[in-house]
């Protein structure tokens, strides 16, 4: 049960004899946010932006070898344009959480990336300045979809 104003003593007694847990609104939000982050946001980013993560990793995709020199230059220009964003989004996947169990990243990200002029130039303000995780997710996915479409066009494919 959730309460923003506390519980009467009888509620604590009743809760001890049941499977009911009494939490404050703040406790509920903290627990729900962490659960949503781990079980929804991280897997969603990994699934939805997987092509972007592949395109921005250090190894070039197989299709790169079949491009003309000018097409290769264009692909590499896209890679430079989206690399920082791709690396940032990798930190919002379950893969990165295997190595660093640091809790929820603090928003807005601009504060976390202070002094990162490249990040501020390459990542949209809507992503950097989002104060809520849902707003961050919507802005990041929208920008990621644009990047994926540009990479796919450059590689002349709908696949990774």
C-alpha positions in Angstrom: 0.0 0.0 0.0 1.2 3.5 -0.8 0.6 6.6 1.2 1.7 10.1 0.9 0.7 11.0 4.4 1.8 8.0 6.5 -0.1 5.1 8.1 -2.0 4.6 11.3 -0.4 2.2 13.8 -3.1 -0.4 13.1 -2.0 -0.5 9.4 1.6 -1.6 10.5 0.1 -4.4 12.7 -2.1 -5.6 9.9 0.7 -5.5 7.4 3.0 -7.6 9.6 0.4 -10.4 9.5 0.0 -10.3 5.7 1.8 -10.0 2.4 1.1 -6.3 2.3 4.0 -3.8 2.3 3.5 -0.2 3.4 5.6 2.3 1.6 5.6 6.1 1.2 5.0 7.7 -2.1 8.7 8.5 -2.4 9.7 4.9 -1.6 7.2 3.7 -4.2 8.5 6.1 -6.9 12.2 5.1 -6.2 11.4 1.4 -6.4 9.2 1.8 -9.5 11.7 4.0 -11.3 14.5 1.6 -10.8 12.4 -1.4 -11.9 11.1 0.5 -15.0 14.7 1.6 -15.8 16.1 -2.0 -15.5 13.2 -3.9 -17.0 11.9 -1.5 -19.7 14.2 1.4 -20.6 17.5 -0.6 -20.9 16.1 -3.5 -22.9 14.1 -1.1 -25.1 17.1 1.0 -26.0 19.2 -2.2 -26.7 16.5 -3.6 -29.0 15.3 -0.4 -30.7 18.8 1.2 -31.2 20.8 -2.0 -31.8 21.5 -1.1 -35.4 22.9 2.3 -34.3 25.1 0.6 -31.7 26.4 -1.7 -34.5 27.1 1.1 -36.9 28.9 3.2 -34.3 31.1 0.4 -32.9 34.8 0.4 -33.8 34.4 -2.5 -36.3 32.9 -1.6 -39.7 29.9 -3.5 -41.0 30.5 -6.1 -43.7 28.7 -4.1 -46.3 31.3 -1.3 -45.9 33.8 -3.2 -48.1 31.4 -3.2 -51.1 31.0 0.6 -51.1 32.7 2.9 -53.5 35.3 5.3 -52.2 32.9 8.2 -52.0 30.2 6.0 -50.3 32.9 4.9 -47.8 33.7 8.6 -47.1 30.0 9.3 -46.6 29.6 6.3 -44.2 32.7 7.4 -42.2 31.3 10.9 -42.0 28.1 9.5 -40.6 30.1 7.5 -38.1 31.9 10.6 -36.9 28.6 12.4 -36.7 26.9 9.7 -34.6 29.7 8.0 -32.7 29.4 10.0 -29.5 25.6 9.5 -29.4 26.0 5.8 -30.1 28.6 5.4 -27.2 26.3 7.4 -24.9 23.3 5.2 -25.8 25.4 2.0 -25.1 25.5 3.1 -21.5 21.7 2.8 -21.5 21.7 -0.9 -22.4 21.8 -4.0 -20.2 25.2 -4.8 -21.6 26.9 -1.8 -19.9 25.1 -2.6 -16.6 26.9 -5.9 -16.5 30.2 -4.0 -15.9 28.9 -1.0 -13.9 26.2 -1.3 -11.3 26.1 2.4 -10.5 22.4 3.0 -10.1 20.3 5.3 -12.3 22.2 7.8 -14.4 21.4 11.3 -13.3 19.5 13.5 -15.6 19.9 15.9 -17.3 22.9 14.4 -19.1 24.4 17.8 -20.0 25.5 18.1 -16.3 27.2 14.7 -16.5 28.9 15.6 -19.8 30.2 19.0 -18.7 33.3 20.0 -20.7 32.3 17.5 -23.4 32.1 20.0 -26.3 31.9 17.2 -28.8 28.9 15.7 -27.0 27.1 19.0 -26.9 27.7 19.5 -30.6 26.6 16.0 -31.6 23.8 15.2 -29.3 20.4 17.1 -29.5 19.5 19.4 -26.7 16.3 17.4 -26.1 18.4 14.3 -25.2 21.0 16.3 -23.1 18.5 18.4 -21.3 15.7 15.8 -20.5 14.9 15.8 -16.8 12.7 12.7 -16.9 13.6 9.3 -18.2 10.6 9.0 -20.4 11.3 12.3 -22.1 15.0 11.2 -22.5 13.9 7.9 -24.0 11.5 9.6 -26.5 14.1 12.1 -27.6 16.9 9.5 -27.8 14.9 7.1 -29.9 13.7 9.8 -32.3 17.3 10.9 -32.9 18.5 7.3 -33.0 15.8 6.4 -35.7 17.1 9.3 -37.8 20.7 8.1 -37.5 19.8 4.5 -38.3 17.9 5.6 -41.4 20.9 7.6 -42.6 23.3 4.7 -42.0 20.9 2.3 -43.8 20.6 4.7 -46.8 24.4 5.0 -46.9 24.8 1.2 -46.9 21.9 0.7 -49.3 20.2 -1.8 -47.0 17.3 -2.2 -44.5 19.5 -4.5 -42.4 22.5 -4.0 -40.1 
